[in-house]
């Protein structure tokens, strides 16, 4: 038994469908341009819902409102000594700011249907990209109430003051 503390990287992802196409970003990662859902890391002091809305806005310029949990995914890439816990949300877009600068590393946004996504599989950032779409298409929808965010008293007071 080891004394090392295991800490998975917690990430969030937005699954957005419009007219049979899904919102993706092309981003630079690992020395190449890859395809991913709008996604990123949960930051200290924020809820999962806040994180997915923030990441979607930062990476696409779209305001995202999460409506359902699509799934929880644990992935450990063979080439990294890290484990990722992805929390994927389905939701709607409420507005777009095309003048908003996108996060560092984001090349552009793309709308692709499943067949186009499948054809681009070698460019996927991870196997989670296709899996989240397939789970969404299979009807995976869980109420957001399955998530509980138990915040420290100071953080909860700050969230109430900020309108959260």
The 8 nearest C-alpha neighbors of each residue, nearest first, counted from 0:
[[1, 2, 3, 4, 5, 6, 80, 7],
 [0, 2, 3, 4, 5, 6, 80, 7],
 [1, 3, 4, 0, 5, 6, 7, 80],
 [2, 4, 1, 5, 0, 6, 7, 80],
 [3, 5, 6, 2, 1, 7, 0, 81],
 [6, 4, 3, 7, 82, 81, 2, 8],
 [7, 5, 4, 8, 82, 81, 9, 83],
 [8, 6, 82, 83, 9, 84, 5, 81],
 [7, 9, 83, 84, 82, 10, 6, 40],
 [10, 8, 84, 41, 40, 83, 85, 7],
 [9, 11, 40, 85, 39, 41, 84, 86],
 [10, 12, 86, 85, 38, 51, 39, 87],
 [13, 11, 38, 87, 37, 36, 51, 88],
 [14, 12, 88, 37, 87, 89, 36, 15],
 [15, 13, 89, 88, 12, 16, 36, 90],
 [14, 16, 21, 22, 90, 89, 13, 91],
 [17, 15, 21, 20, 19, 22, 14, 18],
 [16, 18, 20, 19, 21, 15, 22, 110],
 [19, 17, 20, 16, 21, 112, 110, 111],
 [20, 18, 17, 112, 16, 21, 113, 111],
 [21, 19, 112, 111, 17, 16, 110, 18],
 [22, 20, 16, 110, 111, 15, 112, 17],
 [21, 23, 110, 15, 109, 16, 36, 111],
 [24, 22, 36, 109, 35, 108, 37, 110],
 [25, 23, 108, 35, 34, 107, 109, 36],
 [24, 26, 34, 106, 107, 33, 105, 108],
 [27, 25, 105, 106, 32, 104, 33, 24],
 [26, 28, 32, 104, 31, 33, 105, 30],
 [29, 27, 30, 31, 32, 26, 33, 104],
 [28, 30, 31, 27, 32, 33, 124, 26],
 [29, 31, 28, 27, 32, 33, 26, 104],
 [32, 30, 27, 28, 29, 33, 26, 122],
 [31, 33, 27, 26, 28, 25, 34, 30],
 [34, 32, 122, 124, 26, 25, 123, 27],
 [35, 33, 25, 123, 124, 122, 24, 26],
 [36, 34, 24, 23, 124, 128, 123, 37],
 [35, 37, 23, 38, 12, 24, 13, 128],
 [38, 36, 55, 13, 12, 24, 23, 58],
 [39, 37, 12, 11, 36, 54, 13, 55],
 [40, 38, 10, 11, 54, 41, 12, 37],
 [39, 41, 10, 9, 42, 11, 8, 38],
 [40, 42, 10, 50, 9, 47, 11, 43],
 [43, 41, 45, 40, 44, 50, 46, 9],
 [42, 44, 45, 41, 46, 40, 50, 47],
 [43, 45, 42, 46, 154, 150, 41, 151],
 [46, 44, 43, 42, 49, 50, 47, 41],
 [45, 47, 49, 48, 50, 148, 44, 41],
 [46, 48, 50, 49, 51, 41, 45, 11],
 [49, 47, 46, 50, 51, 52, 65, 45],
 [48, 50, 46, 52, 47, 51, 53, 45],
 [49, 51, 47, 53, 48, 52, 41, 54],
 [50, 52, 54, 48, 53, 11, 49, 55],
 [51, 53, 63, 49, 55, 50, 54, 56],
 [54, 52, 50, 56, 51, 55, 49, 57],
 [53, 55, 57, 51, 56, 52, 38, 39],
 [56, 54, 37, 58, 52, 53, 57, 59],
 [55, 57, 60, 61, 53, 62, 59, 54],
 [56, 58, 54, 55, 102, 101, 59, 60],
 [57, 59, 101, 102, 55, 56, 54, 37],
 [60, 58, 61, 56, 55, 57, 108, 101],
 [59, 61, 56, 96, 95, 99, 57, 97],
 [62, 60, 95, 56, 59, 94, 63, 92],
 [63, 61, 94, 56, 93, 92, 95, 52],
 [64, 62, 92, 52, 91, 61, 93, 55],
 [63, 65, 91, 90, 92, 66, 52, 62],
 [66, 64, 90, 89, 88, 67, 63, 91],
 [67, 65, 90, 89, 64, 143, 68, 88],
 [68, 66, 89, 142, 141, 143, 140, 88],
 [67, 69, 88, 141, 70, 140, 143, 87],
 [70, 68, 140, 88, 139, 87, 89, 135],
 [71, 69, 87, 68, 86, 72, 139, 88],
 [70, 72, 86, 85, 87, 73, 84, 69],
 [71, 73, 85, 84, 74, 70, 86, 127],
 [72, 74, 84, 83, 85, 75, 71, 82],
 [75, 73, 83, 82, 76, 72, 84, 127],
 [74, 76, 82, 81, 83, 77, 73, 79],
 [77, 75, 78, 79, 74, 82, 81, 80],
 [76, 78, 79, 75, 80, 81, 74, 82],
 [77, 79, 76, 80, 75, 81, 82, 29],
 [80, 78, 81, 76, 77, 75, 82, 83],
 [79, 81, 78, 82, 76, 77, 75, 7],
 [82, 80, 79, 75, 83, 7, 76, 8],
 [81, 83, 75, 7, 74, 8, 84, 73],
 [82, 84, 8, 74, 7, 73, 9, 85],
 [83, 85, 73, 9, 72, 8, 10, 7],
 [86, 84, 10, 72, 11, 71, 9, 83],
 [85, 87, 11, 71, 70, 10, 12, 72],
 [88, 86, 12, 69, 70, 11, 13, 68],
 [89, 87, 68, 13, 69, 67, 14, 65],
 [90, 88, 14, 67, 65, 66, 13, 15],
 [91, 89, 65, 66, 64, 15, 88, 67],
 [92, 90, 64, 63, 15, 93, 65, 89],
 [91, 93, 63, 62, 94, 64, 61, 90],
 [94, 92, 62, 63, 91, 95, 64, 61],
 [95, 93, 62, 61, 92, 96, 63, 60],
 [94, 96, 61, 60, 97, 62, 93, 92],
 [95, 97, 60, 98, 99, 61, 94, 62],
 [96, 98, 99, 95, 60, 100, 61, 59],
 [99, 97, 96, 100, 60, 95, 101, 59],
 [98, 100, 96, 97, 60, 101, 57, 59],
 [101, 99, 98, 102, 60, 57, 97, 58],
 [100, 102, 58, 57, 105, 59, 99, 103],
 [103, 101, 58, 57, 105, 104, 100, 59],
 [102, 104, 105, 101, 106, 58, 26, 27],
 [103, 105, 27, 26, 102, 106, 28, 101],
 [104, 106, 26, 103, 102, 107, 25, 101],
 [105, 107, 26, 25, 104, 27, 108, 24],
 [108, 106, 25, 24, 105, 109, 26, 59],
 [107, 109, 24, 23, 25, 59, 22, 110],
 [110, 108, 23, 22, 24, 111, 107, 25],
 [109, 111, 22, 21, 20, 23, 112, 108],
 [112, 110, 20, 21, 115, 116, 109, 113],
 [111, 113, 20, 115, 114, 19, 21, 116],
 [112, 114, 116, 115, 117, 111, 20, 132],
 [113, 115, 117, 116, 112, 118, 111, 119],
 [116, 114, 118, 112, 117, 113, 111, 119],
 [115, 117, 113, 119, 114, 118, 111, 112],
 [116, 118, 114, 120, 119, 115, 113, 129],
 [119, 117, 115, 116, 120, 114, 121, 113],
 [118, 120, 116, 117, 122, 121, 115, 123],
 [119, 121, 117, 123, 122, 118, 116, 129],
 [122, 120, 119, 123, 118, 124, 33, 117],
 [123, 121, 33, 120, 119, 34, 124, 32],
 [124, 122, 34, 120, 125, 33, 121, 35],
 [123, 125, 33, 34, 35, 122, 128, 126],
 [126, 124, 127, 123, 128, 35, 76, 129],
 [125, 127, 128, 129, 130, 123, 124, 74],
 [126, 128, 130, 125, 129, 131, 72, 74],
 [129, 127, 126, 130, 131, 35, 125, 123],
 [128, 130, 132, 131, 127, 126, 133, 116],
 [129, 131, 127, 133, 132, 128, 134, 126],
 [132, 130, 134, 133, 129, 128, 127, 135],
 [133, 131, 135, 129, 134, 130, 136, 128],
 [132, 134, 136, 130, 135, 131, 137, 129],
 [133, 135, 137, 131, 139, 136, 132, 130],
 [134, 136, 132, 139, 138, 133, 137, 131],
 [137, 135, 133, 138, 134, 132, 139, 131],
 [138, 136, 134, 135, 139, 133, 132, 140],
 [139, 137, 135, 136, 140, 134, 69, 133],
 [138, 140, 135, 69, 134, 137, 141, 70],
 [141, 139, 69, 67, 68, 138, 142, 135],
 [140, 142, 68, 67, 69, 143, 139, 145],
 [143, 141, 144, 67, 145, 68, 140, 66],
 [142, 144, 145, 67, 146, 68, 141, 66],
 [143, 145, 146, 142, 147, 141, 67, 68],
 [146, 144, 143, 142, 147, 141, 68, 67],
 [147, 145, 144, 143, 148, 142, 47, 68],
 [146, 148, 149, 145, 144, 143, 46, 150],
 [149, 147, 150, 46, 146, 47, 45, 151],
 [148, 150, 147, 151, 155, 152, 46, 154],
 [149, 151, 155, 148, 154, 152, 44, 153],
 [150, 152, 154, 153, 155, 149, 156, 44],
 [153, 151, 155, 154, 156, 150, 157, 149],
 [152, 154, 156, 155, 151, 157, 150, 158],
 [155, 153, 157, 151, 156, 152, 150, 158],
 [154, 156, 158, 152, 157, 153, 150, 151],
 [155, 157, 159, 153, 158, 154, 152, 160],
 [158, 156, 154, 160, 155, 159, 161, 153],
 [157, 159, 163, 161, 155, 156, 160, 154],
 [160, 158, 163, 162, 156, 161, 157, 155],
 [159, 161, 157, 162, 158, 156, 163, 155],
 [162, 160, 158, 159, 163, 157, 156, 155],
 [161, 163, 159, 160, 158, 157, 156, 155],
 [162, 158, 159, 161, 160, 157, 155, 156]]
